[in-house]
Each structure stands twice: as structure tokens, then as C-alpha cells.
């Protein structure tokens, strides 16, 4: 498991490429709220939009997430803890005026980038 990348994964790079192609500029791997030790994968500061690219296994995707049979209790606890932390992160960001956008690793990068663009536009136009 130590070989798993936590930054600059294939889907993350593909999403950033699509966002850039759409004309959006952003920061990568930053804390949207300084007081919270959680980093977003892509951050749109002025619009207050934080994008998180979630792995299907690690975050318990309802479509593709699996529950390992070997050491099952450990993995169930690990994945459920990740899901609880994700929900808490979304709540903390919302309380601070930010919008958290979650992208699953199985999503098409172009479609996900369009969804992110719409969120950023809606927040900028307020």
C-alpha cells in the first residue's frame, strides 16, 4: 500500500489538464481553510471551490468500492473512517463559505471538469 500515490495520480492529472483546457486556473494541493489540516487536490481561491479526487477503494465508491475479505474488519473501519472524514471536511468547508466538489476516480475527466467549471462559474457570478 505504500506504493499508492497520494498526489498527482493519473485521474488527478487528467482532470487538471481538462480544467486548464477549459481556461480555468487553479492551485494544487492546498488547504482551503488554513485551520484545517486537510488538503484539496485542486483549489479555486476566489470562487472558494475545493475539488477532491477520491479513489473508489479508499473512499468507498458506491459503484466500484469493494470490501476486502482478508483483514476485513480493519479495511471496513479504515474506509468508513475515510468517509466520515470526507463528510466532516465538506461540512467544515461549507461552514467557512467554501464548496467542496468530489470527483470519483472512475469519472470521465472531461465530464468532471465540466461539472467543476459550472460550480466555479456559479460561485463567481454570485
LOFI-500295 format. One record per residue: x, y, z of N, C-alpha, C in turn; residue number from 0. Coordinates in steps of 0.05 Angstrom, whole numbers. Atoms other than C-alpha are relative to their C-alpha. Example, Ala and Ser with C-alpha at 12.3 -4.5 7.8 and 13.67 -1.06 7.14 Angstrom:
<recs>
[[18,-24,0],[246,-90,156],[18,24,0],0],
[[-16,-24,-1],[273,-21,143],[-15,22,14],1],
</recs>
This chain:
<recs>
[[16,-24,0],[0,0,0],[17,25,0],0],
[[-17,-23,-1],[59,46,10],[7,10,-28],1],
[[-6,-7,28],[68,46,-66],[-23,17,-13],2],
[[22,-15,11],[0,80,-76],[6,30,2],3],
[[-5,-29,1],[8,152,-98],[-23,15,15],4],
[[21,-16,-13],[-29,204,-56],[-3,27,-14],5],
[[0,-26,15],[-13,263,-103],[6,-6,-29],6],
[[-6,2,29],[-13,272,-178],[-6,-27,-11],7],
[[9,26,11],[-50,208,-193],[-8,5,-29],8],
[[7,-3,28],[-69,194,-265],[-26,15,-4],9],
[[25,-14,4],[-141,217,-257],[2,29,9],10],
[[-4,-28,-10],[-119,279,-218],[13,17,-22],11],
[[-14,-15,21],[-71,300,-273],[-18,3,-24],12],
[[19,-2,23],[-123,285,-327],[-21,21,5],13],
[[20,-21,-7],[-174,328,-290],[12,27,-2],14],
[[-13,-26,2],[-125,385,-283],[5,8,-29],15],
[[-5,-6,29],[-108,380,-357],[-26,11,-13],16],
[[26,-9,12],[-182,386,-375],[-9,27,11],17],
[[7,-26,-11],[-193,444,-327],[16,22,-13],18],
[[-17,-20,13],[-135,481,-357],[-9,4,-29],19],
[[10,-2,27],[-161,466,-427],[-25,17,-2],20],
[[25,-16,-1],[-227,498,-406],[5,29,7],21],
[[-7,-27,-6],[-189,561,-388],[0,7,30],22],
[[0,-5,-29],[-192,553,-312],[28,-1,11],23],
[[-26,-1,-13],[-132,570,-269],[-5,-6,29],24],
[[4,11,-26],[-123,539,-201],[26,-5,15],25],
[[-23,8,-16],[-76,519,-145],[-3,-30,5],26],
[[2,28,-5],[-59,447,-130],[11,-6,29],27],
[[-8,10,-26],[-53,411,-63],[4,23,21],28],
[[-1,-21,-20],[-70,468,-17],[-22,-4,20],29],
[[21,0,-20],[-110,476,47],[-19,23,-6],30],
[[19,-22,5],[-173,515,30],[-4,17,25],31],
[[3,-14,-26],[-181,533,104],[25,-6,16],32],
[[-26,3,-12],[-115,544,139],[-2,-15,27],33],
[[3,12,-27],[-141,520,207],[-6,-30,-1],34],
[[7,28,3],[-159,451,179],[22,-14,-15],35],
[[-23,14,12],[-104,401,164],[-9,-19,-22],36],
[[9,17,23],[-138,375,100],[5,16,-26],37],
[[-8,-12,25],[-112,389,31],[-19,-8,-22],38],
[[16,6,24],[-155,395,-31],[19,-5,-23],39],
[[-17,6,23],[-128,368,-96],[2,24,-20],40],
[[1,-24,17],[-149,430,-136],[-16,21,15],41],
[[13,-21,-14],[-167,497,-106],[-4,25,-18],42],
[[6,-25,14],[-202,557,-137],[-6,20,22],43],
[[2,-18,-23],[-189,610,-85],[-21,22,-1],44],
[[20,-22,1],[-230,670,-108],[-29,-11,0],45],
[[27,11,1],[-291,626,-122],[-6,-17,25],46],
[[3,17,-23],[-280,586,-58],[-12,-27,-7],47],
[[8,27,8],[-286,518,-92],[25,-18,4],48],
[[-21,19,-5],[-244,459,-68],[-8,-26,-13],49],
[[6,25,14],[-240,396,-111],[16,-22,12],50],
[[-13,24,-11],[-224,328,-82],[-4,-23,-19],51],
[[1,23,18],[-208,269,-127],[2,-25,18],52],
[[1,22,-18],[-229,207,-88],[3,-27,-15],53],
[[-3,27,11],[-206,136,-103],[-23,-17,8],54],
[[23,17,-4],[-261,85,-109],[4,-19,24],55],
[[-5,19,-22],[-229,36,-60],[2,16,26],56],
[[-6,-14,-25],[-203,86,-8],[-23,15,12],57],
[[23,-17,-10],[-267,127,-3],[-27,-14,-2],58],
[[24,16,0],[-318,71,-12],[-20,8,-21],59],
[[18,-7,22],[-348,87,-80],[-24,-19,0],60],
[[24,17,0],[-420,62,-82],[-1,-18,-26],61],
[[1,16,25],[-409,37,-154],[23,-21,-1],62],
[[-23,17,4],[-339,8,-152],[15,-8,25],63],
[[-14,7,-25],[-318,4,-79],[-4,-29,7],64],
[[1,28,-8],[-302,-65,-53],[8,-3,29],65],
[[-7,5,-28],[-296,-94,16],[18,-25,-1],66],
[[-18,22,1],[-234,-138,21],[-8,-22,20],67],
[[6,23,-18],[-244,-207,51],[22,-4,21],68],
[[-23,4,-18],[-175,-212,81],[3,25,17],69],
[[-3,-22,-20],[-168,-169,144],[-24,20,-3],70],
[[24,-15,7],[-239,-145,130],[-8,21,21],71],
[[8,-19,-21],[-253,-111,197],[18,25,-1],72],
[[-18,-23,2],[-191,-68,190],[-7,18,-23],73],
[[5,-16,24],[-207,-46,119],[-27,14,1],74],
[[26,-13,-3],[-281,-33,135],[3,25,18],75],
[[-4,-22,-18],[-260,11,193],[15,23,-14],76],
[[-16,-20,14],[-208,47,150],[-16,15,-20],77],
[[16,-14,21],[-256,62,93],[-22,16,12],78],
[[21,-15,-13],[-312,83,139],[11,25,14],79],
[[-13,-23,-11],[-264,129,175],[5,21,-21],80],
[[-4,-19,23],[-245,160,108],[-25,14,-8],81],
[[26,-11,7],[-318,170,91],[-9,21,20],82],
[[8,-19,-21],[-332,204,158],[18,25,-1],83],
[[-18,-23,2],[-271,249,149],[-8,17,-24],84],
[[9,-14,23],[-295,267,79],[-25,17,6],85],
[[25,-15,-7],[-364,287,106],[7,23,18],86],
[[-8,-22,-19],[-331,327,162],[14,22,-15],87],
[[-14,-20,16],[-286,362,112],[-20,17,-16],88],
[[21,-15,16],[-346,381,68],[-15,19,19],89],
[[14,-17,-19],[-382,408,130],[16,24,9],90],
[[-18,-21,-9],[-322,448,155],[3,21,-22],91],
[[-4,-18,22],[-311,478,86],[-26,16,-5],92],
[[25,-14,3],[-385,495,79],[-4,22,21],93],
[[2,-20,-22],[-384,530,147],[18,24,-5],94],
[[-19,-21,6],[-325,571,122],[-6,14,-26],95],
[[8,-13,25],[-362,591,58],[11,-13,-26],96],
[[-12,14,23],[-328,540,12],[-19,-21,-11],97],
[[15,22,12],[-359,490,-36],[20,-23,-5],98],
[[-17,24,5],[-328,420,-36],[-13,-15,-23],99],
[[9,16,23],[-334,383,-103],[16,-26,1],100],
[[-12,27,-1],[-320,308,-101],[-1,-12,-27],101],
[[-2,14,25],[-296,272,-163],[10,-28,5],102],
[[-9,28,-3],[-291,196,-165],[20,-6,-21],103],
[[-22,7,18],[-231,165,-198],[-11,-13,-26],104],
[[11,13,24],[-277,127,-247],[-14,19,-19],105],
[[14,-20,17],[-309,191,-274],[17,8,-24],106],
[[-13,-10,24],[-293,216,-343],[12,27,7],107],
[[-12,-26,-7],[-243,274,-333],[-13,24,-14],108],
[[12,-22,14],[-277,317,-386],[-27,7,13],109],
[[26,-4,-12],[-346,308,-354],[3,12,28],110],
[[-5,-11,-27],[-318,321,-284],[10,28,-2],111],
[[-10,-27,4],[-282,383,-309],[-23,19,-7],112],
[[24,-16,6],[-348,409,-338],[-16,6,25],113],
[[15,-3,-25],[-381,398,-271],[14,20,19],114],
[[-16,-19,-16],[-325,435,-235],[-2,28,-11],115],
[[2,-27,12],[-327,492,-285],[-27,13,6],116],
[[27,-11,-7],[-402,501,-273],[-1,9,29],117],
[[0,-7,-28],[-391,502,-198],[16,26,4],118],
[[-16,-24,-2],[-336,554,-205],[-14,24,-11],119],
[[15,-22,12],[-377,597,-252],[-23,9,17],120],
[[23,-7,-17],[-437,595,-206],[9,16,24],121],
[[-10,-14,-24],[-395,617,-147],[12,27,-7],122],
[[-11,-25,8],[-360,672,-186],[-22,20,-7],123],
[[22,-18,9],[-426,700,-212],[-18,10,23],124],
[[17,-8,-22],[-455,709,-143],[3,29,7],125],
</recs>
